[in-house]
């Protein structure tokens, strides 16, 4: 079964799944003349109106799937925002013993357009339109789609819909300390860690962080290298995020994280296990709702090598964090 994230917001509390079929999608939204609109698609195969969504490809994560489905069905490049409620329903599958009923889940996110205009692919979708929530409720075919739509409208009403991601990444699996005789700063990724770094690149594409701060130690630099190379971003190496400097001066490491949060740009911080308590401690101070903090890893090791925390900062609420997601690392 695909590993699912731990997600927390004021209205979402997801942790684990027992579904037979997993899918992901997005409620792509915009403000048009000051009014909230959501993008609906028409699928000729089912003759229904719904949101872009689809089943996971082998080895794919839920966020990757959501972004890919939007790109394939309506030719839009999007950035995921706050998680929205899961929809659940029964589907039938053919088998040698006859039809089998399965439980299906669709994990949704709010999403903003980064690039493109809605263009149906002509195969899975033959029409797409922007609709205000009241119109969308009348058009949606599946009643289950109303719950994520209601949450989208609630977030908008509370000025919590427009967000930027702040991503925390623990470097991928490195070669063991016991087998490394050279300088600690030069200890590289293990073979497994290099595969994890490629997996991290694909996952990060769902949020597309542009402001990248990293410890300059080799295992951190190698972890973010595939993402930086693929998306042509620049890295700012921060010595304050190394194990050594953070231990010597934890206040400086905390200040670096605090300044990044204050900037409210799509951001990524890559650091080490001993530095994570400082980073996560700063995140906890920005929470809009303390209950959201239940998603934060509470104890050492906080994140396994290659693990990710995604915090969504509400732009219209001073950068307060309105949701948290935790992703386990890729495992061979």
C-alpha positions as CSV (number, residue, x, y, z in Angstrom):
1,X,0.0,0.0,0.0
2,X,1.2,3.5,-0.8
3,X,2.5,5.5,2.2
4,X,0.0,8.3,3.0
5,X,0.9,11.5,4.7
6,X,-0.1,12.7,8.1
7,X,-2.2,15.9,7.4
8,X,-3.6,18.4,9.9
9,X,-5.6,21.6,9.6
10,X,-8.5,23.2,11.4
11,X,-10.8,20.8,9.5
12,X,-8.6,18.0,8.3
13,X,-7.2,15.2,10.5
14,X,-5.8,12.4,8.3
15,X,-3.4,9.7,9.4
16,X,-3.3,6.4,7.6
17,X,-5.8,4.6,5.3
18,X,-7.4,1.3,4.8
19,X,-8.7,2.0,1.3
20,X,-8.3,-0.5,-1.5
21,X,-7.9,2.2,-4.1
22,X,-6.1,5.5,-3.7
23,X,-6.5,8.6,-5.9
24,X,-5.6,12.3,-5.6
25,X,-6.9,15.5,-7.0
26,X,-7.1,19.3,-6.6
27,X,-9.6,22.0,-6.3
28,X,-7.9,24.6,-8.5
29,X,-9.2,28.1,-7.4
30,X,-8.8,31.7,-8.3
31,X,-10.2,35.1,-7.4
32,X,-12.1,36.7,-10.3
33,X,-13.3,40.3,-9.7
34,X,-13.0,39.6,-6.0
35,X,-15.1,36.4,-6.1
36,X,-13.9,32.9,-5.3
37,X,-14.1,30.5,-8.3
38,X,-13.2,26.9,-8.5
39,X,-12.3,24.9,-11.7
40,X,-14.7,22.1,-12.8
41,X,-14.1,19.6,-15.5
42,X,-16.6,17.5,-17.5
43,X,-15.7,13.9,-18.2
44,X,-17.4,12.5,-21.3
45,X,-16.8,8.9,-20.2
46,X,-19.1,9.4,-17.2
47,X,-20.9,12.5,-18.4
48,X,-20.2,14.2,-15.0
49,X,-18.8,17.4,-13.6
50,X,-16.1,17.0,-11.0
51,X,-12.6,18.1,-10.0
52,X,-9.4,17.0,-11.7
53,X,-8.4,13.7,-10.0
54,X,-7.1,10.2,-10.8
55,X,-5.5,7.0,-9.5
56,X,-1.9,6.9,-8.5
57,X,0.7,5.6,-10.9
58,X,3.1,2.9,-9.6
59,X,5.5,4.4,-7.1
60,X,3.8,7.8,-7.1
61,X,2.9,9.8,-4.0
62,X,-0.5,11.4,-3.5
63,X,0.8,15.0,-4.1
64,X,2.6,14.0,-7.2
65,X,-0.6,12.4,-8.5
66,X,-2.7,15.4,-7.8
67,X,-0.4,17.7,-9.7
68,X,0.0,15.3,-12.6
69,X,-3.7,14.8,-13.0
70,X,-4.3,18.6,-13.2
71,X,-1.5,18.9,-15.8
72,X,-2.8,16.0,-17.9
73,X,-6.5,16.7,-17.8
74,X,-6.6,20.5,-18.2
75,X,-2.9,21.5,-19.0
76,X,-2.3,23.6,-15.9
77,X,0.9,23.7,-13.8
78,X,-0.2,24.2,-10.2
79,X,1.2,24.5,-6.7
80,X,-0.6,22.6,-3.9
81,X,-1.9,24.5,-0.9
82,X,-3.9,23.5,2.1
83,X,-5.2,19.9,2.3
84,X,-8.9,19.4,1.8
85,X,-11.2,16.6,3.0
86,X,-10.9,13.1,1.5
87,X,-13.9,11.8,-0.4
88,X,-14.7,8.1,0.1
89,X,-17.0,5.8,-2.0
90,X,-17.4,2.3,-3.2
91,X,-16.3,1.1,-6.6
92,X,-16.6,-2.2,-8.4
93,X,-13.8,-4.2,-9.8
94,X,-14.0,-7.2,-12.1
95,X,-12.4,-10.5,-11.0
96,X,-12.5,-14.1,-11.9
97,X,-15.0,-14.7,-9.1
98,X,-17.2,-11.8,-10.3
99,X,-17.5,-8.2,-9.3
100,X,-15.7,-7.1,-6.2
101,X,-16.6,-4.0,-4.2
102,X,-13.7,-1.9,-3.1
103,X,-13.3,1.2,-0.9
104,X,-11.8,4.2,-2.8
105,X,-10.4,7.4,-1.4
106,X,-9.6,10.6,-3.2
107,X,-7.2,12.9,-1.3
108,X,-7.7,16.5,-2.2
109,X,-5.7,19.7,-2.0
110,X,-6.5,23.4,-2.8
111,X,-4.2,24.5,-5.6
112,X,-3.3,27.7,-7.3
113,X,-2.3,28.1,-11.0
114,X,1.4,28.8,-11.7
115,X,1.3,28.5,-15.4
116,X,-1.2,27.9,-18.3
117,X,-4.9,28.2,-19.1
118,X,-7.5,25.5,-18.7
119,X,-7.5,23.3,-21.8
120,X,-9.4,20.0,-21.7
121,X,-7.3,17.1,-23.1
122,X,-10.1,16.0,-25.4
123,X,-9.9,12.5,-24.1
124,X,-10.6,12.3,-20.3
125,X,-12.1,15.8,-20.3
126,X,-14.0,17.7,-22.9
127,X,-14.9,20.8,-21.1
128,X,-13.7,23.0,-18.2
129,X,-15.1,26.1,-16.6
130,X,-14.6,28.4,-13.6
131,X,-17.6,28.5,-11.3
132,X,-18.4,30.3,-8.1
133,X,-19.1,27.9,-5.2
134,X,-22.9,28.2,-5.4
135,X,-22.9,27.4,-9.1
136,X,-20.4,24.6,-8.5
137,X,-22.7,22.9,-5.9
138,X,-25.5,22.8,-8.5
139,X,-23.2,21.3,-11.2
140,X,-21.2,18.7,-9.3
141,X,-22.5,15.2,-10.0
142,X,-21.1,13.4,-7.0
143,X,-22.5,14.7,-3.7
144,X,-19.3,13.6,-2.0
145,X,-17.5,16.5,-3.8
146,X,-19.4,19.0,-1.8
147,X,-17.3,18.5,1.4
148,X,-13.9,19.6,-0.1
149,X,-15.7,22.5,-1.9
150,X,-17.3,23.6,1.4
151,X,-13.8,23.5,3.1
152,X,-12.4,25.6,0.2
153,X,-15.0,28.2,0.7
154,X,-14.6,28.2,4.5
155,X,-10.8,28.8,4.1
156,X,-11.5,31.6,1.8
157,X,-14.0,33.2,4.2
158,X,-11.3,33.0,7.0
159,X,-8.5,34.4,4.9
160,X,-6.7,31.1,5.1
161,X,-6.8,30.0,1.5
162,X,-4.0,31.9,-0.1
163,X,-0.9,30.2,1.2
164,X,2.8,29.7,0.6
165,X,4.6,26.4,1.5
166,X,7.4,26.2,3.9
167,X,9.1,22.8,3.5
168,X,11.5,21.2,6.0
169,X,13.6,18.4,4.7
170,X,16.0,16.1,6.6
171,X,18.8,15.1,4.4
172,X,18.6,11.6,2.8
173,X,20.4,8.5,4.2
174,X,24.1,9.1,4.4
175,X,27.0,6.7,4.7
176,X,27.4,5.5,8.3
177,X,29.6,7.7,10.6
178,X,31.3,4.5,11.7
179,X,32.6,3.8,8.2
180,X,33.7,7.4,7.5
181,X,37.2,8.5,8.5
182,X,37.3,11.9,6.8
183,X,35.8,15.3,7.8
184,X,32.2,15.0,9.0
185,X,31.1,17.8,6.7
186,X,32.2,15.7,3.7
187,X,30.3,12.6,4.6
188,X,28.2,11.9,1.4
189,X,24.9,10.1,0.8
190,X,24.7,6.3,0.6
191,X,23.4,4.7,-2.5
192,X,19.9,4.5,-0.9
193,X,20.2,8.2,0.0
194,X,20.9,9.1,-3.6
195,X,17.7,7.2,-4.7
196,X,15.8,9.1,-1.9
197,X,17.1,12.4,-3.2
198,X,15.6,11.6,-6.6
199,X,12.3,10.7,-4.9
200,X,12.4,14.0,-2.9
201,X,12.8,15.9,-6.2
202,X,9.6,14.5,-7.5
203,X,7.7,15.1,-4.3
204,X,8.9,18.7,-4.0
205,X,7.5,19.5,-7.4
206,X,4.0,19.5,-5.9
207,X,4.9,22.7,-3.9
208,X,7.8,24.1,-6.0
209,X,9.7,25.9,-3.3
210,X,12.0,28.6,-4.8
211,X,13.8,30.0,-1.7
212,X,16.2,27.2,-0.8
213,X,18.3,27.3,2.4
214,X,20.5,24.4,3.2
215,X,23.4,23.3,5.4
216,X,26.5,23.3,3.2
217,X,27.5,19.8,4.4
218,X,27.8,17.4,1.6
219,X,24.9,15.1,2.5
220,X,22.4,18.0,2.5
221,X,23.8,19.5,-0.7
222,X,23.5,16.1,-2.4
223,X,19.9,15.6,-1.1
224,X,18.6,18.8,-2.8
225,X,20.8,18.7,-5.9
226,X,18.3,16.8,-8.1
227,X,15.6,19.3,-7.3
228,X,17.9,22.3,-7.9
229,X,19.2,20.9,-11.1
230,X,15.7,20.0,-12.5
231,X,14.1,23.4,-11.6
232,X,17.2,25.7,-12.0
233,X,16.9,27.2,-8.5
234,X,19.7,28.7,-6.5
235,X,20.7,27.5,-3.1
236,X,21.8,29.6,-0.2
237,X,24.1,27.6,2.0
238,X,23.8,28.5,5.6
239,X,26.4,27.4,8.1
240,X,24.0,28.1,10.9
241,X,22.0,25.0,9.8
242,X,24.9,22.6,10.2
243,X,25.0,20.3,13.2
244,X,28.1,22.0,14.6
245,X,27.0,25.6,14.3
246,X,23.5,24.9,15.5
247,X,24.9,23.2,18.6
248,X,27.2,26.1,19.3
249,X,24.6,28.8,18.6
250,X,21.1,27.5,18.5
251,X,19.7,31.0,18.6
252,X,21.3,31.8,15.2
253,X,19.8,28.7,13.6
254,X,16.4,29.7,15.0
255,X,16.8,33.2,13.7
256,X,17.5,31.9,10.2
257,X,14.3,29.8,10.2
258,X,12.3,32.7,11.7
259,X,13.5,35.1,9.0
260,X,12.5,32.6,6.3
261,X,9.1,32.3,7.7
262,X,8.7,36.1,7.9
263,X,9.5,36.4,4.2
264,X,6.5,34.3,3.2
265,X,8.0,32.9,0.0
266,X,7.7,29.3,-1.1
267,X,10.7,28.0,0.8
268,X,12.7,24.9,1.5
269,X,15.1,24.2,4.4
270,X,17.4,21.2,4.3
271,X,19.2,20.3,7.5
272,X,20.3,17.5,10.0
273,X,18.5,15.5,12.6
274,X,20.1,17.4,15.6
275,X,18.9,20.7,14.1
276,X,15.3,19.6,13.6
277,X,14.1,20.4,17.2
278,X,15.1,24.0,16.5
279,X,13.3,24.2,13.2
280,X,10.2,22.5,14.3
281,X,10.1,24.6,17.5
282,X,10.0,27.7,15.3
283,X,7.2,26.2,13.2
284,X,5.2,25.6,16.3
285,X,5.4,29.3,17.2
286,X,3.7,30.2,13.9
287,X,0.7,27.9,14.3
288,X,-2.7,29.5,13.9
289,X,-4.3,26.6,15.8
290,X,-2.3,24.7,18.4
291,X,-4.2,21.5,17.5
292,X,-2.5,21.6,14.0
293,X,0.8,21.0,15.8
294,X,-0.2,17.4,16.6
295,X,1.1,16.6,13.1
296,X,4.6,17.7,14.1
297,X,7.0,14.8,15.0
298,X,7.2,15.0,18.9
299,X,10.5,13.2,19.6
300,X,13.9,12.2,18.3
301,X,14.6,11.4,15.4
302,X,11.7,13.7,14.4
303,X,12.0,12.7,10.7
304,X,13.7,9.7,9.2
305,X,16.4,10.5,6.6
306,X,14.7,11.9,3.5
307,X,11.5,12.8,5.5
308,X,9.6,16.0,4.8
309,X,7.3,18.4,6.7
310,X,5.2,20.8,4.7
311,X,3.7,23.9,6.5
312,X,1.3,26.1,4.7
313,X,1.5,29.8,5.7
314,X,-1.6,31.9,5.2
315,X,-0.5,35.1,3.4
316,X,-3.5,37.1,4.5
317,X,-3.1,36.0,8.2
318,X,0.5,37.3,8.6
319,X,2.1,34.0,7.6
320,X,0.4,31.9,10.3
321,X,0.6,28.2,9.6
322,X,-2.8,26.8,8.8
323,X,-1.9,23.2,7.9
324,X,0.9,20.7,8.3
325,X,1.7,17.6,6.4
326,X,4.4,14.9,7.1
327,X,5.8,12.6,4.5
328,X,7.8,9.5,5.2
329,X,10.9,9.0,3.0
330,X,11.1,6.7,0.0
331,X,12.2,3.2,1.0
332,X,13.8,0.7,-1.4
